[in-house]
């Protein structure tokens, strides 16, 4: 931990990322990371989010600072639509 935040890198297979998104922007990376944290009941708050698409390795990397100092527990009531459920259904049906 440095100055109240952790620096993280999240790696996502390109195919899985592209099921939902077709662009590689910091805004989309922030949305993806926020969902990722909320889905795990993680109260960290991302900032300085950056994205890297490694076409040769077929990997998408999201880099961010995750802040925990003085955070209160967050209530996750956001509705994301069906596309995350669609991903889960595709995985459960054997799609890779």
Secondary structure, DSSP 8 states (H G I E B T S, - for coil): -BTTEEEEEEEEEHHHHHHH-S---HHHHHHHHHHHHHHTT---EEEEEEEEEETTTTEEEEEEEEE-TT-----------SHHHHHHHHHHTT--
